[in-house]
């Protein structure tokens, strides 16, 4: 795939659910002045749209058809990329329990993943990126030199979700994500693996920043 913005940097932060991807990606992006991209929010937006349109999330053909035809655009707002549907960004709606339950089913559809990859790569037009998700280093930007994979124990991740007031079957989500046929969750070749079960977000992001700055030959 051609890349008209090949000089822009992508820092890929992949990992399991509740491993701190979002928190750390935001911290790293802010520290470096990069654009933050939450690819999970893009999948959640499609899951929300499916629910709004009464699409059966288990009907892959119906989900793929909706993905082909929905009216979307990408915008960069306050250093963060947003996916708008019919001109609207459903930021709160995509964090509900029904969407959380639906998203991994929607994300397993191959046509959806191809659509997402194409549009996620388009985000380079906004500048240097910190992009978090589950297949950034393996599928969306495998060519990047900055790959990280975050993980934590299942008990610690469940504790984090509970603290957010979210009930989520993380073990089932992990299984669906890692066993899907198209772009499964896995550690990218060359990725720095960080288990942050015992680390604060500040400590985790500091480790990421140290690695990035060393590779970029810049000092804090």
Secondary structure, DSSP 8 states (H G I E B T S, - for coil): ---TTTTS-EEEEEESTTSSHHHHHHHHHHHHT-EEEEHHHHHHHHHHHHHHTT--TT-HHHHHHHHHH--EEEEEETTEEEEEETTB--TTGGGSHHHHHHHHHHHT-HHHHHHHHHHHHHGGGGSSEEEEESSIIIIISTT-SEEEEEE--HHHHHHHHHHTT----HHHHHHHHHH-SSS-S---TT-EEEE-TT--HHHHHHHHHHHHHHHHT---
